[in-house]
Amino acid sequence: MRAVVAREPGGPEVLTVVDLPDPEPGPGEVVLDVAAAGLNRADLLQRQGFYPPPPGASDVIGMECSGTVAAVGEGVERWRVGDAACALLAGGGYASKVAVPAGQLMPVPEGVDLVTAAALPEVACTVWSNVFMIGGLRPDETFLVHGGAGGIGTMAIQLAHALGARVLTTAGTPEKLALCRELGADVAIDYRNDDFVAVAREYGGGDVILDNMGAKYLSRNVDALADSGRLVIIGMQGGTKAELDISALLRKRGAVIATTLRSRPVEGKSAICASVVEHVWPLVASGDVKPLVHAVLPLADAVAAHELMSSGEHSGKILLAV
């Protein structure tokens, strides 16, 4: 099979396409003929040597894909050869074939083509598990998500809006702010010129805040929380170490939760996938939530895809078509 690997830690130029042995399905696994793979910020960190795959996972980059079932392992009952699916992966997505635990396979939502389906698994599972299953966002609560024009942000805005929350988001250009409003954000905040804490306080603070910045925004996010608010941190783009004023958190009876999806056990990820299929896929099928794809590039253009993601000039997802 063809696969994209990093020859060594470094910039996008270290990515190269190589030939590797085809994977075989183990017990409880399915092998997909990959149609497309989605890019994520974690892919850039893995390429740089900062985010290795979990033990036992493929060294090939890529945490989500779509494709057609090519082989089924022992004990798998739900899937048959030829079925179309999309998958949440611990690694291996940038390839023409990938083995995946059957529980992390999801049907392609009605009305979504096979390539576009690669834009869904990571963002849908990340947003649903963190904002709703962990953060417990409820209708009529206020939700703040940073980076509203990115893959996670565009999904978070749509899901929270569709399920009845007030949505606040940050973005950095007029075009991205306009996109966030089109997707359902009630308030779009220019983080370059406006103070998101002050804006959030105008609405009573965020009942749930989804943050990908980490250290850089920690104290300001706590300031932006509502009473009994939940800050869910899923990324470290702004660093890993920061000082936290515990008294500020205590006064609000707030919670700071840090989570990651990739390193969870198969059982946990399978439960999230099942919940996404139950709760999110109907909203995708109805058109209330739409996968947003900025660009589809060939697998051989992985370098250009990573350069595009690093530039920050995209909105929504970047895909590699196999």
C-alpha positions in Angstrom: 0.0 0.0 0.0 1.0 3.7 -0.4 1.4 5.6 2.8 2.7 9.0 4.0 5.4 8.9 6.6 7.8 11.5 8.2 11.4 10.6 7.4 12.5 12.4 10.6 11.0 15.1 12.8 10.7 18.4 11.0 8.7 20.6 8.7 6.3 19.6 6.0 9.2 18.7 3.7 10.0 15.6 5.7 6.8 13.9 4.6 7.2 11.4 1.8 5.1 8.7 0.1 6.4 5.1 0.6 5.3 1.6 -0.1 4.4 -0.5 3.0 2.9 -4.0 3.4 -0.9 -4.1 3.3 -2.4 -4.4 6.8 -4.3 -7.6 7.8 -7.3 -7.4 10.0 -6.8 -8.8 13.5 -9.7 -10.1 15.7 -12.3 -7.4 16.0 -10.8 -5.3 13.2 -11.7 -4.2 9.7 -9.4 -3.1 6.9 -10.6 -0.2 4.8 -9.6 0.7 1.3 -9.1 4.4 2.0 -10.9 7.0 -0.1 -9.7 10.1 1.8 -8.1 11.1 5.1 -8.7 14.2 7.1 -5.9 16.5 8.5 -5.8 17.5 12.1 -3.5 19.8 14.1 -2.2 16.7 15.9 -0.8 15.5 12.6 1.5 18.5 12.5 2.7 17.8 16.0 3.3 14.1 15.2 5.3 15.2 12.1 7.4 17.5 14.3 8.1 14.6 16.8 6.0 16.0 19.6 2.9 13.7 19.5 3.8 10.1 18.9 1.0 7.6 18.3 -0.2 5.5 21.2 1.6 2.1 21.8 0.6 -0.4 19.2 -0.8 2.2 16.7 0.5 2.7 13.2 3.4 5.2 12.8 1.7 6.4 9.6 0.1 9.8 10.2 -3.6 10.3 10.1 -6.4 10.1 12.7 -9.5 9.8 10.5 -10.5 8.5 7.1 -13.3 7.3 4.9 -13.4 4.3 2.6 -14.8 0.9 1.7 -14.5 -2.3 3.8 -11.9 -4.5 2.1 -11.5 -7.3 4.8 -13.1 -8.3 8.0 -11.4 -9.9 11.0 -12.6 -12.6 13.3 -15.5 -11.7 15.5 -16.7 -8.7 13.4 -20.5 -9.0 12.7 -21.6 -5.5 11.9 -19.5 -4.9 8.7 -19.3 -6.6 5.3 -16.8 -6.3 2.5 -17.9 -3.4 0.2 -19.6 -1.4 3.0 -18.9 2.4 2.9 -17.7 3.8 6.2 -15.7 6.5 8.0 -13.4 5.8 10.9 -11.8 7.3 13.9 -8.1 6.2 14.1 -5.2 6.2 16.5 -3.0 6.4 13.4 -2.6 5.2 9.8 -5.0 7.4 7.9 -2.6 8.8 5.3 -2.5 5.5 3.4 -4.4 3.5 0.7 -5.4 0.9 3.4 -5.8 1.0 7.1 -6.8 -1.5 9.8 -9.2 -0.1 12.4 -11.1 -1.6 15.4 -14.7 -2.3 14.2 -16.2 -0.2 17.0 -14.4 2.9 15.6 -16.0 2.5 12.2 -19.2 4.5 11.5 -21.5 4.5 8.5 -21.3 7.4 6.1 -24.2 9.7 7.0 -27.0 10.0 4.5 -26.4 12.7 1.9 -22.6 12.8 2.4 -20.3 11.5 -0.3 -17.5 9.1 0.5 -14.6 11.5 0.2 -16.3 14.3 2.3 -17.1 11.7 5.0 -13.4 11.8 5.9 -14.0 15.3 7.3 -16.3 14.0 10.0 -14.9 11.4 12.4 -12.4 13.4 14.4 -14.3 16.6 14.7 -17.7 15.0 15.4 -16.2 12.6 18.0 -14.1 15.4 19.6 -17.0 17.9 19.8 -19.7 15.5 20.9 -17.6 13.8 23.6 -16.1 17.0 25.0 -18.8 19.5 24.7 -21.8 17.3 25.4 -20.8 14.0 27.0 -18.1 15.6 29.3 -19.0 19.3 29.3 -22.7 18.6 29.6 -23.8 21.6 27.5 -27.6 22.0 27.7 -30.1 24.0 25.6 -30.3 27.7 26.5 -26.8 27.6 28.0 -23.9 29.7 26.6 -21.1 28.0 24.8 -17.8 29.6 23.8 -15.5 27.9 21.3 -12.1 29.3 20.3 -11.0 29.0 16.6 -14.5 28.9 15.2 -13.4 28.7 11.6 -11.3 25.6 12.0 -12.4 22.0 11.7 -13.3 21.6 15.4 -14.8 25.1 15.6 -17.1 24.7 12.6 -18.5 21.5 13.9 -18.8 22.8 17.4 -20.7 25.9 16.3 -23.2 23.9 14.2 -23.8 21.2 16.9 -24.3 23.7 19.7 -26.6 25.9 17.7 -28.6 22.9 16.4 -29.1 21.7 20.0 -30.3 25.0 21.3 -27.3 26.7 23.0 -26.2 30.3 22.6 -22.9 30.2 20.7 -20.0 32.6 21.1 -16.8 32.0 19.1 -13.5 33.6 18.3 -11.8 34.1 14.9 -9.1 36.3 13.4 -10.3 37.7 10.0 -13.5 39.3 8.8 -14.1 36.4 6.4 -13.8 33.8 9.2 -16.0 35.8 11.5 -18.7 36.0 8.8 -18.4 32.2 8.2 -18.9 31.6 12.0 -22.1 33.6 11.9 -23.3 31.8 8.9 -22.8 28.5 10.7 -24.9 29.6 13.6 -22.7 31.6 16.0 -24.7 34.2 17.8 -21.6 36.3 18.5 -18.3 36.2 16.6 -15.4 37.8 18.4 -12.3 39.2 16.6 -9.6 37.9 18.9 -7.0 40.2 17.4 -8.9 43.4 18.4 -11.6 42.4 21.0 -11.5 40.9 24.5 -13.4 37.6 24.5 -13.6 37.7 28.3 -15.5 41.0 28.3 -17.8 39.8 25.5 -18.5 36.5 27.3 -19.3 38.4 30.5 -21.9 40.4 28.7 -23.8 37.1 28.2 -23.2 35.9 31.8 -20.1 33.9 30.9 -19.6 30.6 29.2 -21.3 27.6 30.7 -19.0 25.5 28.6 -15.8 26.7 27.0 -14.0 24.5 24.5 -10.3 25.5 24.2 -7.5 24.4 22.0 -4.9 27.0 23.1 -4.1 25.6 26.6 -1.7 27.7 28.6 -2.0 31.0 26.8 -5.8 31.2 27.4 -6.0 29.4 30.8 -6.5 32.4 33.1 -8.7 34.3 30.7 -10.9 31.3 30.1 -11.4 31.0 33.8 -12.4 34.7 33.9 -14.8 34.1 31.0 -16.6 31.1 32.8 -20.1 31.5 34.1 -20.9 30.3 37.6 -20.6 26.5 37.6 -19.0 26.7 34.2 -16.9 24.0 32.6 -13.7 24.7 30.8 -12.7 21.8 28.5 -9.1 22.0 27.2 -8.4 19.8 24.2 -5.2 21.4 22.8 -1.9 23.0 23.6 -1.4 25.4 20.6 -0.6 28.2 23.2 1.7 26.2 25.4 1.6 23.6 28.2 2.3 25.5 31.4 0.4 28.3 33.0 -0.4 29.7 36.4 -4.0 29.2 37.6 -5.7 31.4 40.2 -7.6 28.7 42.2 -9.6 31.3 44.1 -11.1 32.6 40.9 -12.1 29.1 40.0 -13.5 28.4 43.5 -15.6 31.6 43.4 -17.3 30.4 40.3 -17.6 26.8 41.4 -16.0 26.1 38.1 -14.3 23.1 36.6 -11.2 22.7 34.4 -11.2 19.5 32.4 -8.3 18.4 30.1 -9.0 15.6 27.7 -7.6 13.8 24.7 -9.3 11.4 22.4 -6.5 9.6 20.6 -5.0 7.8 23.6 -8.3 6.5 25.0 -8.9 2.7 25.0 -10.7 1.2 22.1 -13.8 0.6 24.3 -14.0 4.3 25.1 -13.6 5.4 21.6 -16.1 2.9 20.4 -18.7 4.2 22.9 -18.1 7.7 21.6 -18.5 6.6 18.0 -21.8 4.9 18.8 -23.1 8.0 20.6 -22.1 10.2 17.6 -23.9 7.9 15.2 -27.0 8.1 17.4 -27.0 11.8 18.1 -25.0 13.6 15.5 -25.5 11.6 12.3 -29.3 12.5 12.2 -28.4 16.2 12.3 -25.9 15.7 9.4 -28.5 13.7 7.4 -31.1 16.5 7.9 -28.6 19.2 6.8 -28.7 21.0 10.2 -25.0 20.1 10.6 -22.7 20.0 7.5 -19.1 18.9 7.0 -17.1 21.9 5.9 -14.2 21.1 3.5 -11.8 23.8 2.5 -9.6 21.7 0.1 -9.1 18.2 -1.2 -5.6 17.4 -2.2 -4.1 14.1 -3.6 -2.2 11.9 -1.1 1.0 12.7 -2.9 0.5 16.4 -2.0 0.7 15.8 1.8 3.5 18.4 2.0 1.3 21.1 0.5 -1.6 20.0 2.7 0.5 20.5 5.8 1.8 23.8 4.6 -1.8 25.0 4.1 -2.8 23.9 7.6 0.2 25.6 9.1 -0.6 28.8 7.3 -3.9 29.1 9.1 -5.5 30.4 5.9 -8.1 27.6 5.7 -11.6 27.3 7.1 -13.0 23.9 7.9 -11.2 20.7 7.0 -8.4 19.8 4.6 -8.6 16.3 3.1 -6.1 14.0 1.3 -7.8 11.9 -1.4 -6.3 8.5 -2.1 
